[in-house]
Amino acid sequence: MSALRNAILPITGLTAGFCAVYFTQATVPPFWGPYLSLAALAGLDSICGGIRAGIEGKFADDVFLSGFFLNTLFAAALAYLGDRIGVDLFLAAVVMLGGRVFLNLSLIRRYVLTQAQLMTKKEG
């Protein structure tokens, strides 16, 4: 399970972010909704990618942190630009980021299931 130790920063970030949103009474203006939702999706994509990289033994803090902040800001800026020019760039970004999140989650799930099967075989 040393591969999961490499994914500790993204998992901690995901947990802290969830707790920060779930346990506070913070609200945002409805105008910011599309931008924040896309930024959150970009952040979730980075976190899932970081967990995947940790499992694969390729995780680097600087790559994760810079990717997290730059992807989040770029996604929000893309949604804003699309809003300003009247094109739904928001939807293109949601489709792309959503696909990446599901791809990373499927690879993480496959790794966890494979490790569980290996542990079962060792015990038996």
C-alpha positions in Angstrom: 0.0 0.0 0.0 3.0 2.3 -0.4 1.4 3.6 -3.6 -1.5 5.0 -1.6 1.0 6.9 0.7 2.0 8.9 -2.4 -1.6 10.0 -2.9 -2.0 11.4 0.6 -1.8 15.1 -0.4 -4.6 15.0 -3.0 -6.8 12.8 -0.7 -6.2 15.3 2.2 -7.1 18.2 -0.1 -10.2 16.5 -1.2 -11.3 15.8 2.4 -10.4 19.4 3.5 -12.3 20.9 0.6 -15.4 18.8 1.2 -15.4 19.6 4.9 -14.9 23.4 4.2 -17.9 23.5 2.0 -20.1 21.0 3.9 -19.6 22.3 7.4 -19.7 26.1 6.8 -22.7 28.3 6.0 -20.8 30.2 3.3 -22.8 31.3 0.3 -21.9 32.8 -3.0 -23.9 35.1 -5.3 -25.8 33.1 -8.0 -23.9 35.0 -10.7 -20.7 33.2 -9.7 -22.3 29.7 -9.8 -21.3 28.7 -13.3 -17.7 29.9 -12.7 -17.3 28.3 -9.3 -18.9 25.0 -10.4 -16.5 24.7 -13.4 -13.5 25.7 -11.1 -14.6 23.0 -8.7 -14.8 20.4 -11.5 -11.3 21.4 -12.6 -10.0 21.1 -9.0 -11.7 17.7 -8.7 -10.0 16.7 -12.0 -6.6 17.7 -10.6 -7.3 15.9 -7.3 -8.3 12.7 -9.1 -5.2 13.0 -11.3 -3.0 13.5 -8.3 -4.4 10.4 -6.6 -3.9 8.4 -9.8 -0.3 9.7 -10.1 0.3 8.8 -6.4 -0.9 5.3 -7.0 1.3 5.0 -10.1 4.3 6.3 -8.1 4.6 9.4 -10.3 3.3 12.0 -7.9 5.2 15.3 -7.6 4.0 18.0 -5.2 5.0 20.9 -7.4 3.3 19.5 -10.5 0.1 18.8 -8.5 -0.2 22.2 -6.8 0.6 24.2 -10.0 -1.8 22.1 -12.0 -4.5 22.4 -9.4 -4.4 26.2 -9.2 -3.7 26.9 -12.9 -6.4 24.5 -14.1 -8.9 25.9 -11.7 -8.2 29.5 -12.7 -8.1 28.7 -16.4 -11.4 26.8 -16.2 -13.1 29.7 -14.5 -11.6 32.2 -17.0 -12.7 30.0 -19.9 -16.3 30.1 -18.6 -16.1 33.9 -18.1 -14.7 34.4 -21.6 -17.5 32.2 -23.1 -20.0 34.2 -21.2 -18.6 37.5 -22.5 -18.6 36.4 -26.2 -21.9 34.5 -26.0 -20.5 31.0 -26.7 -21.1 28.1 -24.3 -17.4 27.3 -23.7 -18.6 26.2 -20.2 -20.2 23.1 -21.7 -17.1 22.1 -23.6 -15.0 22.4 -20.5 -17.5 20.4 -18.4 -17.6 17.6 -20.9 -13.8 17.4 -21.1 -13.1 17.7 -17.4 -16.0 15.3 -16.6 -14.6 12.7 -18.9 -11.1 13.0 -17.3 -12.5 12.7 -13.8 -14.4 9.5 -14.7 -11.3 8.1 -16.5 -9.1 8.7 -13.4 -11.8 7.3 -11.1 -12.1 4.1 -13.2 -8.3 3.7 -13.1 -8.2 4.3 -9.4 -11.0 1.8 -8.9 -9.2 -0.8 -11.0 -6.0 -0.4 -9.0 -7.8 -0.8 -5.7 -9.7 -3.9 -6.9 -6.5 -5.4 -8.2 -4.8 -4.8 -4.9 -7.7 -6.3 -3.0 -7.6 -9.4 -5.2 -3.8 -9.8 -4.7 -4.3 -9.5 -0.9 -7.0 -12.2 -1.0 -4.8 -14.5 -3.0 -1.9 -14.0 -0.5 -4.1 -14.9 2.4 -5.6 -18.0 0.8 
